[in-house]
Amino acid sequence: MASELCKTISVARLEKHKNLFLNYRNLHHFPLELLKDEGLQYLERLYMKRNSLTTLPENLAQKLPNLVELYLHSNNIVVVPEAIGSLVKLQCLDLSDNALEIVCPEIGRLRALRHLRLANNQLQFLPPEVGDLKELQTLDISTNRLLTLPERLHLCLSLQYLTVDRNRLWCVPRHLCQLPSLNELSMAGNRLAFLPLDLGRSRELQYVYVDNNIHLKGLPSYLYNKVIGCSGLFYLPLYLVSFDCLPDVLWCSHSSFRGEAAFFLIGAAHRFPPRRGEGHRDRERSCPASARVGHEASPSHLPQFS
């Protein structure tokens, strides 16, 4: 196995490969062959998913200076080291399904970063420096232990998809309402009691998912024309009683609404098919005509059902 690995890396070096796939190699350490001599100067994409790595080398940026995408999904990495900040060309970093407890402040130096995936880890907080990622478009921090989000997150002016499902959030920070490019916000499975009144004012924000927040007692009126996922709720605002005010798509399955409108709303909710999956990667932007209620649905901006 070791000789095969060395051969794979040697060929990539000699032939100046831009992509290197080292998935499913049962690696416990970062291969020394990758860091040998000048490293792999031409390498742009490194795939090392589903190994047993616990850390990253300090000289990673020196040996792989042109790295654009780094996939480390499903390893045992505990800390994102300071050295990660030197990968100045990095646009995509996937550290999902690791054992991360700390993300170092140096991650804010990745000024070209567009996609950051930190789902399924042990994170209790994110460093404020995340707000320095001006090009960031996708941030997935679902299934962690977050109690709050960094205040400077609203400085990520390019952020379009924010997924914070299954954490321990009690509220949505008001500064998230200031994100000018945010298209999809998913905060399902938290402990939310309310949403900011300004949430939904932005024309860019089209999808809001707050499923399974059992303490959530209402939705801001500005969300009336958005795509809303609110399964598992106990309350629904009265303005939604009228079909004329229903969102383009409203998911209410497994809810236990209280009040006079409960029977009517639950019956209406069953007209909608269930979501195909969770996370923005599983939601396509189309919708059948049968899912339209009270508005002319635009297939270009609604999720696909199956």
N, C-alpha and C positions, 0 to 999 in steps of 0.2 A: 504493500500500500504506500509506504514512504517513498519507494523508488518511482512508483507511478506518479505520485504527487510532484516529486522533483522534476520528472520528465515533463509533466504538463506545464509547470511554471517556466521551465527552461525554454520550451518551445514558444511560449507566450513572449518571453523576453527576446529571443532570437528573431521571431517573426513580427515583433512590435505589435502584438495584439492590443486591441482597445477594450475587449471584453474578456473576463476570466471567470469561469464558473467553478467554484470549489464547494458546492452544496453537498450535504450528506456525506462528508468525508470523515466523520467522527474525530474532528480536530479538537484537541484540548488546548493547543497553543497556536498562536499566529505563526504560520510557516516561516522559518528562517530564510528559506529560499526566496521568498518574496522581498525580503529586506537585504538580500545579499548585494554587495558591490553598489551599483547605482540604483538598484531596485528596478521597478518597471516604469520607466519614465513616460511611456506612451499609454499606459493603462488608464481608461476612463470609467469603466464599470467593473466593480468587484462584487461577486455574489458568494457569500459564505453563510448561507442560511442552513439552519438545522445541523449545527455542529455543537460542540461543548466548550466554546471559547469563554473565558472568564474575564479577559481584559484585552486592551488594544495597546500596541507598542507606542512608545513615546516618539519614535522617529518615523511614524507612519506617513506624515506629510512630506518628509524629506525624501522618502523612497518612492512614494506614489504622488508626486506633486500635481498631476493633472487629473486626479480622481474627480469625477463628476457625480457618480452614483455609488453608494455603498450600502449593500444589503446584508444585514446581520440578524435578520429575523430568526427567532428560536435558537438562542444560545443561552449562556449562563452569565452574561456580563452584568456586573453589579454597579459599576461606576462608569459614566462617560468621562474619560480623562481630559485633562487640559489640552493635550496634544491635538484633540479633534478640531480645535479652533484654528489650526494652521492649514487645514484643508480649504483654502480660500476659494477654490473653484467648485466645491461641492454644492450640488443642487438638490440631491435626494439622499436622505439618511433614514434608513429603516432599522430601528432597534426594538421592534415589537417583540413580545413574548420572550423577554429576558428576565433578569432578576434586579433590574435597575432600582436603586434607592436614591441615587444622586445624579443630577445633570449639572455639570460644572458651568460656571458663568461664562467660560470661554466659548460656549456654543453661540453666543451672541456675535462672535467674530465671523461667523459663516454668512457673510453678507450676500452671497449668491444663492443661499438655500431657498428652495421653493416648496419642498415636501418633507415634512418631519413626522415620522410615525414612532410613537412611544407607547403604544397600547399594550395592555397586559403586562404591567410591571408592578413595582412596589413604591412608586413615587408618591410622596406626601406634599411636595411643592415643586414648582418650577422657578428657576432663577429669573429675576426681573429682566436680565439681559435678553430674554426671548423677544422682548419688545424691540430689539435692535435689528431683527430679521425683517428688513423692509420688503424683501422680495417673496417672503413666505406666503404660499397660496393654500397649503393644506397642513393642518395640524390635527393629528389624531392622538389624544391622550386618554382614550377610554380604558376602563377597567384598571384603575390605579386607586390611590387612597387620598386623592386631593380633597382638601377642605375648602380651598379657594383658588382663584386664578390670579396671576400677577397683574397688578394695576397697569403696567406698561404694555400689556397685550394689545391695547387699543392703538398702539403705535405701529402695529403690523398692517400697514395700509393696503397691502395686496392680498390679505387673508380672505379666502373665499369659502373654505370648508373647515368648520371647527367642530370636532367630535369629542365630547367629554362624557360620554355615556358611562354609567356604572362607576361613579365616584362617590364622594360624600359631601357634595356641594349643597349648601342650604339656600343659597341665593344666586341669582345671575348678576354679576357685577354690572353696574350701570354703564361703566366705560365700554362694555361690549357693544352698546348701542351706537358708539361712535365709529365702529369699523365700517368704512365707506364701501368696501368691496364684498362684504360678507353675504354669501348667497344661501348657505345652508348652516344651520345651527342645530346640533343634536346633543341634548342633555338628558337623555332617557335614563331611568334607573338611578336617580340621585335622591336628595331629600328636600327638594325645592318646595317652598311654601308660597312663593309669589314670583312674578316676573316683572321686570321694570316696565313702567307705563309707556316708555318711549320705544320699547322693543317692537319692531315692525314698522317704524316710521320710514326706514330706508327702503327705497324702491328695489335695491339689489337683493335684499333678504326675501327669499321666496319659500324656503322650507324650514319649518321649526318643529322639532320632535322633542316632546317632554313626557313621553310615555312613562308609566310606572313611577311617577312622583306622587305618592299617595297623599301627601300633605298639601299639594297644590290646589288652591281654592278658586282660581280664576285665570283668565287669559286677557291680556290687554286688547282693547278694541282695535288697535292698529293691526292686529294679526288677522282680522276678519277675512281678508282676501288672500291669505297665505295658505300654503299646504301645511296642515297641522296634524301631528301625531300626538294623541293624548289618551292612549289606551291606559287602563288601570287607574283612572282618576275617580274622585268622589264628587267633585263639583264641576259645574260648567257655567260660565257667565250667561245671564239672561238674554243678552243680545243675540245669542246663537239660537234662541227658540224659534225665531223666524227663519224660514228657508231662504228668504231674500238676503239674510245676513250670514248664511253659512259660508265657510271657506270653500275654495274650489274643491278641496279634498279634505275630509275630516275623519280620522281613524279614532274610534271610541270603543273598540272591542275590550272585553274583560274589565269594563268600568262599572262602578256602583254609584251612579249619580244620585244625589239627594235633592229633594224639592219637587215642586209641581211639574217641572218640565222633564223630569227624569224619564217617564215612560215614552214620551214623544221623541226625545233625543236618542234614546237607545234604539228605538225602532228605526230612526233615520240612519243611525250609524251602520246598521246591518246592510244597508244598500251598497256599502263600499267593500270591495275585496281586500284581503289583508295585504300588508306590505310584503314584498318579495324577500327582503333581507334587511340587515342593519348596516350602517355605515354608508358613506357617500359612494363607495366603490360599487355597492350593490344596487344603487338606484339609478335607473336610466331616466332620461327626460322625455317620457311620453306617457299618455294616459288614454284609456278607451273612453268613448263618448258616454258610456253608461255610468261613468264615475262623476259626471258633471252635475253639480247641484247649484242652481241659482246664478251661475256665472257661465260665460262662454269659456270653456277650458281651452288652454293653449297647449297643444301636444309638445311644443318645443321646450316647455319648462316644467312639465309635471312628471312624476316618477312612473316607471313602467310597472304594471302588475302582471302577475302570472298565476 
